[in-house]
Amino acid sequence: MSVQYKDYYKILGVTRSSSQDDIAKAFKKLARKYHPDLNPNNKGAEDKFKEINEAYEVLKDPEKRKMYDQFGSDWEHGQNFQPPPGFENMRFNFGGGGGGGFGQDPGGFSDFFETIFGGGGGGDFRGGFGRAGGFRQQPRRGADSEALYELSLEEAYQGGNKSITLTEHDQSGVPRTRTLEVRVPAGIKDGQRIRLAGQGNAGMSGGPRGDLFLKIRLLPHHRFAVDGANIIYELPLAPWEAALGATVRVPTLDGQIDMNIPAGMGSGKKLRIRGKGLGAGAKRGDQFVRVMIQVPPKLSDREKQLMEELAEASSFNPRDNQ
């Protein structure tokens, strides 16, 4: 009994001494040339694309490449490989756990065989290479993936349903786009993630896709700053408003409100508006209004006179407590 193996180095146009970078460059060049999207209705290009992908799946991984190089010296020339006596009666369990195996890493050996023989992840290899149904394919779930999702502060505060378009690249660098519907929870915070089940990387051998996680990044805002779940707003006040107190309009992410400023507010002091921050439920943050006293850039004669009268009449010295 003999099995014909392919010369993966020859398929990619590299040598056995080529570096991993050289192999990757050769693969990308060939994959772009023969990609089905760039060669519609070309069965030869499609077959060639599958062949170079098969070769790259082995040679891109140092461990798989090492096994490929060492498994049989005839592989270098693409010759027939003759298994050792009794090999056809050995049973390999690649499903994990304590089943019999070849070497110390049955999981890695399974990956190697699924590439060579077109199998999925995990399974049993029984009898000989040529025996019908020798390798039983087993579906494998795709890996999870993560993408950055930028939101304005208003979008994060309000939440709601949104459509997003993702651009993905396959192994050969060919871009593809897909549109997904996303429900953004109201009050979501910077750095939190939204899970989209079944929208990650494709599975193997018919296995389900992994999950896609959208990591939230809040865009800078021209008016508000963010501190965890809390929103910070700097409120400009005139000296007499801070001294006498006032009712002023203050913006929030829910719209403007009237806020009472108590008399004697110093610059830098904060007032709280509860429940106007990010987060949800009992963990919802607040909005803090930081008072910033502003003086007129230019005084009229009357204003200057009043200021001088105030300075003469007042005993207040802001540096007494320093």
C-alpha positions as CSV (number, residue, x, y, z in Angstrom):
1,M,0.0,0.0,0.0
2,S,1.3,3.5,-0.8
3,V,-0.1,7.0,-0.5
4,Q,0.9,9.9,-2.9
5,Y,1.9,13.0,-1.0
6,K,2.3,16.5,-2.4
7,D,5.4,18.6,-2.4
8,Y,4.2,21.6,-0.6
9,Y,7.5,23.5,-1.1
10,K,7.2,23.0,-4.8
11,I,3.5,24.1,-4.8
12,L,4.5,27.4,-3.2
13,G,7.6,27.8,-5.3
14,V,10.0,27.8,-2.3
15,T,12.7,25.5,-1.0
16,R,13.0,23.5,2.2
17,S,15.5,26.1,3.5
18,S,13.2,29.0,2.9
19,S,12.4,31.2,5.9
20,Q,8.8,31.5,7.3
21,D,8.7,35.0,6.0
22,D,9.6,33.8,2.5
23,I,6.9,31.2,2.6
24,A,4.3,33.7,3.7
25,K,5.3,36.1,0.9
26,A,5.2,33.3,-1.7
27,F,1.7,32.2,-0.4
28,K,0.3,35.8,-0.5
29,K,1.6,36.3,-4.0
30,L,0.1,33.1,-5.3
31,A,-3.2,33.5,-3.3
32,R,-3.8,36.9,-4.9
33,K,-3.1,35.5,-8.3
34,Y,-5.5,32.5,-8.0
35,H,-8.1,33.8,-5.6
36,P,-11.6,32.8,-6.8
37,D,-12.9,36.3,-6.5
38,L,-10.3,37.5,-8.9
39,N,-10.8,34.5,-11.3
40,P,-14.6,34.0,-11.6
41,N,-15.7,30.8,-13.3
42,N,-12.1,29.5,-13.5
43,K,-12.1,26.0,-12.1
44,G,-8.4,25.6,-12.6
45,A,-7.7,28.8,-10.6
46,E,-10.0,27.6,-7.8
47,D,-8.3,24.2,-7.6
48,K,-4.9,25.9,-7.6
49,F,-6.1,28.2,-4.8
50,K,-7.2,25.3,-2.7
51,E,-3.8,23.5,-3.3
52,I,-1.7,26.5,-2.2
53,N,-3.9,27.0,0.9
54,E,-3.4,23.4,1.8
55,A,0.4,23.7,1.4
56,Y,0.5,27.0,3.4
57,E,-1.6,25.5,6.3
58,V,1.3,23.1,6.9
59,L,4.3,25.2,6.1
60,K,3.2,28.3,8.0
61,D,3.3,26.5,11.3
62,P,6.8,25.6,12.5
63,E,5.6,22.5,14.3
64,K,3.6,21.2,11.4
65,R,6.4,22.0,9.0
66,K,8.8,20.1,11.2
67,M,6.6,17.0,11.2
68,Y,6.1,17.4,7.4
69,D,9.9,17.5,6.9
70,Q,10.6,14.6,9.2
71,F,7.7,12.3,8.5
72,G,9.2,10.8,5.4
73,S,12.3,11.6,3.4
74,D,10.5,10.8,0.1
75,W,8.1,13.8,0.7
76,E,10.8,16.2,-0.5
77,H,10.4,14.8,-4.0
78,G,6.7,14.2,-3.8
79,Q,7.1,10.5,-4.0
80,N,5.0,7.7,-2.6
81,F,5.3,7.2,1.1
82,Q,5.2,3.6,2.3
83,P,3.9,3.2,5.9
84,P,5.8,1.0,8.3
85,P,4.6,-2.6,8.8
86,G,1.5,-2.8,10.9
87,F,0.8,0.9,10.5
88,E,-2.5,0.1,8.8
89,N,-3.8,-1.6,11.9
90,M,-3.0,1.2,14.3
91,R,-5.8,3.3,15.8
92,F,-5.2,7.0,16.4
93,N,-7.6,9.0,18.7
94,F,-7.4,12.7,17.9
95,G,-10.3,13.8,19.9
96,G,-8.2,14.9,22.9
97,G,-8.0,13.1,26.3
98,G,-5.9,10.0,26.8
99,G,-6.5,8.1,23.6
100,G,-3.5,6.5,21.8
101,G,-1.4,8.7,19.6
102,F,1.6,9.2,17.5
103,G,4.3,11.2,19.5
104,Q,3.5,13.4,22.5
105,D,1.1,15.8,20.9
106,P,-2.0,14.1,19.5
107,G,-3.8,17.4,19.1
108,G,-1.0,18.7,16.8
109,F,-0.8,15.4,14.9
110,S,-4.5,15.7,14.3
111,D,-4.1,19.1,12.8
112,F,-1.4,17.9,10.6
113,F,-3.5,15.0,9.3
114,E,-6.6,17.2,8.8
115,T,-4.6,19.4,6.5
116,I,-3.1,16.5,4.5
117,F,-6.3,14.5,4.2
118,G,-8.9,17.3,4.2
119,G,-10.4,16.2,7.5
120,G,-12.0,18.5,10.2
121,G,-10.8,18.9,13.7
122,G,-10.7,15.8,15.9
123,G,-11.8,12.3,14.9
124,D,-10.6,8.7,14.6
125,F,-8.2,7.3,12.0
126,R,-8.9,3.6,11.7
127,G,-7.5,0.8,9.5
128,G,-5.4,2.0,6.5
129,F,-5.1,5.1,4.5
130,G,-7.1,3.7,1.6
131,R,-9.9,2.1,3.7
132,A,-13.2,3.8,3.0
133,G,-14.3,6.1,5.8
134,G,-10.9,5.9,7.4
135,F,-10.9,9.4,8.7
136,R,-14.1,10.6,10.3
137,Q,-14.4,14.4,10.1
138,Q,-15.6,16.3,13.2
139,P,-16.8,19.9,13.0
140,R,-14.8,22.5,14.9
141,R,-16.0,25.8,16.2
142,G,-14.4,28.9,14.7
143,A,-12.2,31.2,16.8
144,D,-13.6,34.3,18.4
145,S,-12.6,37.7,17.0
146,E,-12.6,41.3,18.2
147,A,-13.2,44.6,16.5
148,L,-13.0,48.2,17.7
149,Y,-16.4,50.0,17.6
150,E,-16.3,53.8,18.0
151,L,-19.4,55.6,19.4
152,S,-20.2,59.2,20.2
153,L,-20.9,59.9,23.8
154,E,-24.6,60.6,22.9
155,E,-24.8,57.2,21.2
156,A,-23.3,55.4,24.1
157,Y,-25.7,57.2,26.6
158,Q,-28.8,56.5,24.6
159,G,-28.1,53.1,23.1
160,G,-30.3,51.6,20.5
161,N,-30.1,49.5,17.3
162,K,-27.4,50.3,14.8
163,S,-26.0,48.8,11.6
164,I,-22.3,48.4,11.2
165,T,-20.2,47.4,8.2
166,L,-17.1,45.3,8.8
167,T,-14.3,44.9,6.3
168,E,-12.5,41.6,6.7
169,H,-9.5,40.2,4.8
170,D,-9.0,36.5,4.0
171,Q,-5.6,34.8,4.2
172,S,-4.6,36.2,0.8
173,G,-5.5,39.8,1.7
174,V,-8.7,40.1,-0.4
175,P,-11.2,42.3,1.4
176,R,-14.8,41.4,2.0
177,T,-17.5,43.5,3.7
178,R,-20.6,42.5,5.7
179,T,-23.3,44.5,7.5
180,L,-24.5,43.5,10.9
181,E,-27.3,44.7,13.2
182,V,-26.1,45.6,16.7
183,R,-28.1,46.5,19.8
184,V,-26.1,49.0,21.8
185,P,-27.1,48.9,25.5
186,A,-27.9,52.3,26.9
187,G,-25.1,53.7,29.0
188,I,-22.4,51.5,27.7
189,K,-18.9,52.6,28.8
190,D,-15.6,52.9,27.2
191,G,-13.7,49.6,27.0
192,Q,-16.8,47.4,27.4
193,R,-17.6,44.8,24.8
194,I,-20.7,43.8,22.9
195,R,-20.9,40.1,22.0
196,L,-22.3,39.1,18.6
197,A,-22.9,35.4,18.8
198,G,-21.9,33.4,15.7
199,Q,-20.3,36.4,13.9
200,G,-16.7,35.5,14.5
201,N,-14.3,33.3,12.4
202,A,-15.7,30.5,10.3
203,G,-15.7,27.0,11.7
204,M,-14.0,24.0,10.2
205,S,-15.7,21.1,8.5
206,G,-19.1,22.6,8.9
207,G,-18.6,23.7,12.5
208,P,-20.2,26.9,13.8
209,R,-18.7,30.3,13.6
210,G,-17.1,31.8,16.7
211,D,-18.3,35.0,18.3
212,L,-17.5,38.6,17.4
213,F,-16.8,41.0,20.3
214,L,-17.1,44.7,19.6
215,K,-14.8,46.7,22.0
216,I,-16.3,50.1,22.6
217,R,-14.2,53.2,22.2
218,L,-15.9,56.5,23.1
219,L,-15.0,59.4,20.8
220,P,-13.8,62.7,22.3
221,H,-16.6,65.2,23.0
222,H,-16.4,68.9,22.6
223,R,-18.4,69.6,25.8
224,F,-18.1,66.7,28.2
225,A,-15.3,64.6,29.7
226,V,-15.7,61.0,30.9
227,D,-14.4,59.6,34.1
228,G,-15.4,56.0,34.2
229,A,-19.2,56.0,34.5
230,N,-19.3,59.7,35.4
231,I,-19.6,62.7,33.0
232,I,-17.8,66.0,33.8
233,Y,-19.0,69.3,32.5
234,E,-17.2,72.6,33.2
235,L,-19.7,75.4,33.9
236,P,-18.4,79.0,33.3
237,L,-19.7,81.5,35.9
238,A,-19.3,85.2,36.2
239,P,-17.8,86.3,39.6
240,W,-21.1,87.8,40.7
241,E,-23.0,84.7,39.8
242,A,-20.7,82.6,41.9
243,A,-20.8,85.1,44.7
244,L,-24.5,85.8,44.8
245,G,-25.8,82.5,43.4
246,A,-27.8,82.0,40.2
247,T,-30.0,79.7,38.2
248,V,-28.3,78.7,34.9
249,R,-29.0,76.4,32.0
250,V,-26.7,73.3,32.1
251,P,-26.4,70.8,29.2
252,T,-26.6,67.1,29.9
253,L,-26.7,64.0,27.6
254,D,-30.5,64.1,28.1
255,G,-30.8,67.8,27.1
256,Q,-30.6,71.0,29.0
257,I,-31.8,71.6,32.6
258,D,-32.1,74.6,34.9
259,M,-29.6,74.3,37.8
260,N,-29.5,76.3,41.0
261,I,-26.0,77.6,41.8
262,P,-25.7,78.3,45.5
263,A,-24.1,81.6,46.6
264,G,-20.4,81.5,47.4
265,M,-19.4,78.8,44.8
266,G,-15.6,78.8,44.3
267,S,-13.9,78.0,41.1
268,G,-13.2,74.2,40.8
269,K,-16.1,73.2,43.1
270,K,-18.4,70.5,41.8
271,L,-22.2,70.0,41.8
272,R,-23.8,66.6,41.2
273,I,-26.7,65.7,38.8
274,R,-27.5,62.2,39.8
275,G,-28.2,59.5,37.2
276,K,-27.0,61.4,34.2
277,G,-23.8,59.4,33.6
278,L,-23.0,56.1,31.9
279,G,-23.7,52.6,33.1
280,A,-27.0,51.0,34.0
281,G,-29.2,50.4,37.1
282,A,-27.6,50.8,40.4
283,K,-24.2,51.3,38.8
284,R,-25.2,54.2,36.6
285,G,-22.9,57.2,37.0
286,D,-23.6,60.8,37.6
287,Q,-22.9,64.1,35.9
288,F,-20.6,66.5,37.8
289,V,-20.7,70.2,37.1
290,R,-17.4,71.9,37.8
291,V,-17.6,75.6,38.4
292,M,-15.1,77.7,36.5
293,I,-15.2,81.4,37.3
294,Q,-14.5,83.6,34.4
295,V,-13.7,87.4,34.5
296,P,-14.6,89.9,31.8
297,P,-11.7,90.2,29.4
298,K,-12.3,93.9,29.3
299,L,-14.1,96.1,31.8
300,S,-16.2,99.1,30.9
301,D,-15.6,102.3,33.0
302,R,-18.6,101.6,35.1
303,E,-17.6,97.9,35.7
304,K,-14.1,99.0,36.6
305,Q,-15.5,101.6,39.1
306,L,-17.8,99.0,40.7
307,M,-14.9,96.5,41.0
308,E,-12.7,99.1,42.7
309,E,-15.5,99.9,45.1
310,L,-16.0,96.2,45.9
311,A,-12.2,95.8,46.4
312,E,-12.2,98.7,48.8
313,A,-15.3,97.6,50.7
314,S,-14.5,93.9,51.0
315,S,-12.3,92.3,53.6
316,F,-12.2,89.0,51.7
317,N,-8.6,87.7,51.0
318,P,-8.5,84.4,49.1
319,R,-4.9,83.8,50.3
320,D,-5.6,84.0,54.1
321,N,-5.8,80.2,54.4
322,Q,-2.6,79.4,52.5
